[in-house]
Amino acid sequence: MNGVHDMGGMQDMGHVRREENEPVFHAPWEGRALAMSLATANWRKWSLDAFRYQIELIPPSDYLRMSSYEKWFTAVTERLVASGLVTRAEIESGQPAQGSSKATPALSAGQVPFMLRSGALAHRDVAVAARFHAGQRVRTRNINPVGHTRLPRYARAKEGTVERDHGVYVFPDTAALSLGENPQHVYSVRFAAGELWGDQASPRDAVYLDLWDDYLDAA
């Protein structure tokens, strides 16, 4: 996934504009878009990684002009259609097809606080051997997948040090494509800023990334 959707480290994207006293939502529809994303995810028809990958399928010209919640709304509607929960015609008309059944909502109002606290549960309590340990030097792989990945371009083929082992989690690269969870260890890896950005980076700075086993080799 080497498109504009992976903006980490890219230049010429302009300054980050900080808005004083920024509201949680700039318009009511943004809150509804968030609610739709959370409620439909509870159908368990797709994973969080699949949802992220759906956003990455938005054409670059549209992706660059859209706000965050526009991207979320687009991804929700595409996942709903792909999962067979609604049809494209129902989305366009805003009305259910004649004779279609009405399903019981997957998320009730009473379940919302727990869902928000627990988040997307990607941790797996399974016995998987760790390939690395704290203090070990590692090197990220130089991969260029066409699907979803959590290894950003700016951190590929770079050396760092494992700071801690977070435990075993679902592997996003396969989960996003419905190819299985492939659970494996995730590590916090420290990269000196100079390793990522070159000699112009401050020697005092570092970047910490959470990286899966399949992204790493021993240095």
N, C-alpha and C positions, 0 to 999 in steps of 0.2 A: 504494500500500500504506500506508493511513493508519490501520491498526488498532492494537491494543495490542501487536502484535509489534514495532513501532518505538517503543521506550521512551526513546530518547535525549531528554533534556531534560524528561521528564515529572515532575511533582511527585507527592507523597503515595505513593510506592512503598516507603517505609521506608528504614531505614539499610542500608548494605552490611555484612553481618555477616562479620567476618574470623575465621576459625577457626585457632587456634594449632596448629601442627604438622599441618596438614591433609594427609591422605593423598591420593595420586593418585586413588584410587578409594575410595568409601565402602562399596562392596559388590562382590563378584565380577561381578555381572551388568552393572555399569557398564563394566568392562573389555571384556566380551563385546560390549556394544552398540557401543563404539568400534571394536572389531575388525570387527564386521559392517559398520559404516559404511565403513571403509576397504576391506575386501575386496570388497564389492559394487560400490563406486564403480569398481573396476578393470575391471568389465565394459564400461565406457564406454557404458552405456545412458542415462546422464543426466549432466548437468554439475553442478559444484558450485553454480552459481546455481540450477539446477532443484531441487537438494536443499534449499537455503536457502528457496526459494519453497514447497516442500512443508511445511516447518516453519511458514511463515506462513499456511498453509491450515488449521492446527489451530484449532478453534473457540476464541474468546477465553477462555471459562470454563475450558476444559481447559488452554490455554496458560499461564494465570496460576497454576494449581495444580501444573503439572508441573515436575519437575527437568529440567536440561539433557539428561541422557542419556535420560530418558523421551521428550523431544521428538525426539531423534536416532533412537531405536528406532521411534517412530511414523512418522517420515519414511522410514526405511529400508523398513519393511514396505509402506507405501503406494507407494513407488517400485518395489519388487519386483513388486507386483501390477500396477501400471500398465504396467510394461515387459514383462509376460508371462513373467517368469522363474518365478513361482509363482502359484498361484491363491489366492483368498480362502479356499477350503475347506482348502487345504494349510496356510495360516497358522493357521487356527483349530484344526485337528486336530494340527498338529505332525508330520504324516506326509505323505510324497509320495503323489500320486495313483497308483493302480495302473496300471502300464504306462508311467509317465512316464520320460523318459530322464534319466540323471545326467550333468551337464556337468562338464567338467574345470574345477577352480577357476581363476578369473582371476588370483588372486594366490597365489603360493607363499610359503612361509616365508622362503626365501632372497631374495625380492624386497622384503620388508618394509623393511629398513633404507634401501634406495635410495628407496623410495616416501616414507618419512617425511622423508628429507632433501630430496627434490625438491618435495614438496607438489603442489598442484594447479597444473599448468602452464598459466596463462592468458595468458602473454606470447606475442606473435606477432611474428615477424621479417618484417614486410611493410612496404612503402613506403606510409605514410599521412601526409599533410601535417598538421603541427601547426597548430592554429588559434590557439594562444596561446604566449607565451614567458615566461621568468622575469622578474619585475619588473612584469608587466602587471596592471592592475586588471581584475577580472572580476566578474560578478554571476551568481549561481546562478538558474536558472529556477524559476518557481513552478509546478511540475508536481505532479499528484496522480494518479499511475497506479494502476490497480486491481491490477496485477501487481507483480512484484518490482522494486525499485530500490535503489541504494546511496546515493541522495541523501536524507539524513535530513530529517524535517519541520522540525526547528529551524534548518536551514541553507538553507532555500529563500527565494529573493528577498533574498539577502544579498550584500554586497560584500566581496571579499577580494583578496588579492594572490597571484599565482602565484609559488611559491618555487622549484619545479623541475619538470622534465618527466621522468616515470618511463619513458617509452617507450610502446609500443603494446600494448594488452591487449584481451581479449574484453569486449564490452559486456554487462554482466549483465542489463540490462532485456530484451534480446532473447534472450540465451542461455537465460535461465530459462524462457522460453515456447517454446523450440525454434523461434525465428524467425530463426536465423542468428547468427553470432558478431559481425558488425558491428564489427570491430576498430578501435580509435581510441586516441588519446593519453590518458594519465592524468597528472594534475598534482597535486602537493602544493600546496594552496591555504591560505594563512594568513588566518584571520579574527580580528580583535580581539574579545575577549570581550564588549565592550560592543555590538558589532554584532549578536551573537547573543542576548545576555541583557539588554541594556538598561543604563541608567545605574548600576544597583546592582552591576554586574560590576567587577572590579578592572581598572584601566587597564594593569596590568602583565601581564595574562594574555592568552593567545591560544589558538586551537584550530586544528590543522592537519588538513585532510581531503583524502583522495585522491579526486579527482573526474574523471570522463570528459568528453570534449569536448561530448557531447550534453547535459550538465548546465549548460553555461556559455555566457554571452554576454559580449562586451566591455562593461566598465562605462563 
